[in-house]
Each structure stands twice: as C-alpha cells, then as structure tokens.
C-alpha cells in the first residue's frame, strides 16, 4: 500500500511541474504539505501493522511473582510457595521444557484453573499466545493426571480403612464410615451434537464429577466424564469404586444420598414419607451431618479452582482430565498444608430421583436399622 501511495504522489508532482502556469512558491508549499501528510499516513499504517504483528502484553509479570509476599502468592496461586516448589518437583519429569521454563508453565496453568479469567487475558499476563496457552494447559494437566494414583488413594488396607472410619466416628459418632460419596455438576458450554444428553435437572449442560472423601476433605476416589442428564445411580454402577465395595468388611460402609441404591456397604437415609420414627429421624440427621463432608470438599474444590464453576472448553475429550487434575491439586494442597478453615460456598446440586429400595436385600435393611438403634 505504501509503494502505491508514493507512485501516485510522484505522478502528481510531475504533472504539476510540466504545467508552466503554476506558481513555483505555491507549488513548493503545497508539495511539502502533501509530503508531510503522506509521511504521517505511512507512519500510522506502519504503527497499525506493528500492533497487529506484536500485540501489547503485560510486561515482566512472571518476574514480579518471586517478590510476592507469602500471603499474596497463596491468594493468587491457591498454595504456598513451598508447596508450589514441591509441585514443580513432582511434575517436572512429565513436562517438556523447550523454550519456556517449567515454573512458568505450571504457574500459568494454576492461575488459569484458579480463576474465571478468559484465556486471552491469562495468555497476555504470562506472555503466551492463546494457542500456546491451550497447548501448555493440556500438557500440564496431563502431567498432573499422571500423578493421580499418588495423591488420590483409596484406603486399601485394614489399618487405613480403620483410620478413616475412626476419623468420621470421632467427629459425628456414626460408626464404620470409610467414605462419603456424592456427585456434583461441572457447568460446560455444551456440545452441538447430543446436547440434550448433557442437560441436567437444573436445565444447563454439565459434566458429572462423582467423588468419595474422608473426614479431612481429601478425595479418596474421583470419577468424571458422564453427561449431566445421567442418574447418579447409573454413574455409580459404572464407576470402578462400585466394584471394590463388596470387598469391604460388613461393618464398614460408604454414606450416600437417597438417589443411590441401598446395600450392605452403601447406606442411604430412611425415606421420609411423613411417618418416620424418632430412631429413623435420629439416624437421618446423623447420616446427613456425617455425609456433609463430601459437599464441603466439593465447595472447597470449586472455591480454589473457580474454572470449575464454568469450564469453558470445546475439546470435550479433555474436560474429564481437567476436572481430575483439579482434584489432584486439591489433595496435593491439603496433604502439604493445614486446612485454614477458609469459608466457601456449598454446591447446590439438584438431587436425582430416589432409588428403589425394593431391590435392596433384607441384610442391608437390618444393618441400617441396627446402626439407627446404636445412634439413639
């Protein structure tokens, strides 16, 4: 474009010089004005081109992070500096360094998961292009998920199961509880195909996360990926934990809400038909106050990793990995730091229709009634 403007200007000047009637002083002044205007226009065009090629970014933000106070660092990155250094040690073997250092890649990922800030803004903050940030997110998430079996561990030995049960009993007095299980919905944009399958009972598209936790809000098992419309009982039937459950001793069990099927190792509340006895009401109250730990765990998870409040991703195959990665980080933080009792909102997930108790065996009914009598 600049070359064309210069050609036009040259032709106009030659035409004017060929005209003998033109006043030389007037011509010189006019020519100088045209040249100045043209140069200004060319400079503006060059500036616009430069801005398109080299977008303005937040300069040196990564270099500012080391001077954050301990409180500022934890506020921004959901963990202490010492925990972050330990995290880098765990993930470094699984992340290719290339032209960007490991610390910067992990910080950008944790920031992205911990905030609702858009990709463009996070990319600008850490000096990535949008495509590079997406690639970095998937790379770091994959590295975190590779650590899942190290940080999300089901208590498999008798001693570990007893330790978990003792923790619940000390707090609430409910005997034999080795975990509290529930599901939560992770809002997503929704796919263009089979969208109805992802619409949950509240009317928005979601992916389900089912998890089991202990008294300390540490996840002991997580299972993510089922569409929001699927019933909790079906998600449970298909999760690996349901296959492990029959191996539990008969005096140990998980606590679940009424949408799950009652079994010897899976205890639900008594169905409130308006005629519950005092013993059954007492049982339900104790059951609820014990099982609330899984709801608190979900609340803490979504408070620390606010991206889960609306996971705006269109690569649906990667959504479960991002959810699981947040759960791994949740456990990593709790295992490296003491829970500071920070306040958070409890998730308000709609319960599924009640499961049919008729399919439950008499042994399960008798066990539940026996525990109810012990709680009086």
Residue pairs with C-beta under 8 A, 6 or more apart in sequence:
1 45
2 42
2 45
2 46
5 38
5 41
5 42
6 38
9 34
9 35
9 38
12 34
13 31
16 22
16 27
16 31
17 27
55 124
57 124
57 127
58 124
58 125
58 127
61 125
61 126
61 127
62 104
62 107
62 126
62 127
65 73
65 107
68 76
70 80
70 81
73 80
73 81
73 84
74 80
74 81
76 111
76 114
77 84
77 107
77 110
77 111
77 114
78 110
78 114
78 304
78 305
78 329
78 333
79 87
79 110
79 329
79 332
79 333
79 336
79 337
80 336
80 337
82 336
83 332
83 333
83 336
83 337
84 106
84 107
84 110
86 336
87 106
87 329
87 332
88 102
88 103
88 106
90 147
90 150
90 332
91 102
91 106
91 140
91 143
91 144
91 147
92 102
94 142
94 143
94 146
94 147
95 102
95 105
95 106
95 139
95 140
95 143
96 139
100 136
104 126
105 136
105 139
105 140
106 140
107 126
108 122
108 125
108 126
108 128
108 133
108 136
108 137
109 136
109 137
109 140
109 141
110 329
111 117
111 122
111 125
111 126
112 119
112 122
112 133
112 137
112 307
113 305
113 307
113 308
113 322
113 325
113 326
113 329
114 304
114 305
114 306
114 307
115 122
115 306
115 307
116 306
116 307
116 309
116 310
117 125
119 130
119 133
119 134
120 130
122 128
122 133
123 129
123 130
123 132
123 133
126 133
128 136
137 322
138 315
138 318
140 325
141 318
141 321
141 322
141 325
142 321
144 325
144 328
144 329
145 321
145 324
145 325
145 328
147 328
147 332
148 222
148 324
148 328
151 328
151 331
151 332
151 335
152 219
152 220
152 221
152 222
152 327
152 328
152 331
153 220
154 212
154 220
154 221
154 241
154 244
155 161
155 163
155 164
155 178
155 214
155 220
158 249
161 178
161 248
161 249
161 252
164 177
164 178
164 179
164 214
164 215
164 220
165 175
165 176
165 177
165 178
165 252
167 214
167 215
167 216
168 174
168 177
168 178
168 180
168 214
168 215
168 290
168 293
169 175
169 176
169 177
170 215
171 215
171 290
172 286
172 289
172 290
173 286
173 375
174 255
174 286
174 287
174 290
174 371
174 375
175 251
175 371
175 374
176 251
176 252
176 253
176 371
177 252
177 253
177 254
177 255
177 290
178 248
178 252
178 253
178 254
179 212
179 213
179 214
179 220
179 221
179 254
179 255
180 212
180 213
180 254
180 255
180 256
180 290
180 291
180 292
180 293
180 294
181 210
181 211
181 212
181 236
181 241
181 254
181 255
181 256
181 260
181 294
182 210
182 211
182 256
182 257
182 291
182 294
182 295
182 298
182 349
183 208
183 209
183 210
183 211
183 232
183 235
183 349
184 208
184 209
184 211
184 298
184 302
184 347
184 349
185 200
185 202
185 206
185 207
185 208
185 209
185 228
185 347
185 349
186 206
186 207
186 208
186 209
186 224
186 308
186 311
186 319
186 323
187 204
187 205
187 206
187 309
187 310
187 311
188 198
188 205
188 206
188 207
188 310
188 311
188 312
188 313
188 316
188 319
189 205
189 312
189 313
189 314
190 198
190 199
190 204
190 205
191 198
191 205
191 316
194 227
195 205
196 229
197 227
197 229
197 230
198 205
198 206
198 207
198 227
198 228
198 229
199 205
199 228
199 229
200 206
200 228
200 229
200 350
201 229
201 350
201 352
202 350
204 228
205 228
206 227
206 228
207 224
207 225
207 226
207 227
207 228
207 311
207 319
207 320
207 323
208 224
208 225
208 226
208 227
208 228
208 230
208 235
209 222
209 223
209 224
209 298
209 323
209 327
210 222
210 223
210 224
210 226
210 232
210 235
210 236
210 239
211 219
211 221
211 222
211 223
211 294
211 297
211 298
211 327
212 219
212 220
212 221
212 222
212 241
212 254
212 294
213 219
213 220
213 293
213 294
213 297
214 220
214 293
215 293
216 334
216 339
217 293
217 296
217 297
217 300
217 334
217 339
218 297
218 331
218 334
218 335
219 297
219 327
219 330
219 331
221 239
221 240
221 241
222 323
222 324
222 327
223 235
223 239
223 240
223 241
224 319
224 320
224 323
224 324
224 327
225 319
225 320
226 234
226 235
226 238
231 259
231 352
231 353
232 257
232 259
232 260
232 351
232 352
233 259
233 260
233 261
233 352
233 355
236 242
236 256
236 260
236 261
245 254
245 263
245 265
245 266
246 265
248 265
250 264
250 265
250 367
252 265
253 264
253 265
253 266
253 267
253 367
254 265
254 266
254 267
255 267
255 287
255 290
255 291
256 266
256 267
256 268
256 291
257 268
257 269
257 291
257 351
258 268
258 269
258 271
258 351
258 354
258 355
259 351
259 352
259 353
259 354
259 355
260 266
260 268
260 355
261 268
261 355
261 356
261 357
261 359
261 360
262 268
262 355
262 357
262 360
262 364
262 365
262 368
263 360
263 361
263 364
264 361
264 363
264 364
264 367
267 287
267 364
267 367
267 368
267 371
268 355
268 357
269 283
269 284
269 287
269 288
270 276
270 280
270 283
270 284
270 368
270 372
271 354
271 357
272 284
276 284
278 376
279 372
279 373
279 375
279 376
280 372
282 372
282 375
282 376
283 368
283 371
283 372
283 375
286 375
295 346
295 347
296 344
296 346
297 330
298 346
298 347
299 344
299 345
299 346
299 347
300 330
300 342
300 344
301 308
301 326
301 327
301 330
302 308
302 309
302 344
302 345
302 347
303 342
303 344
303 345
304 326
304 329
304 330
304 333
305 326
305 329
305 330
307 322
307 326
308 323
308 326
311 319
311 322
311 323
313 319
313 322
357 365
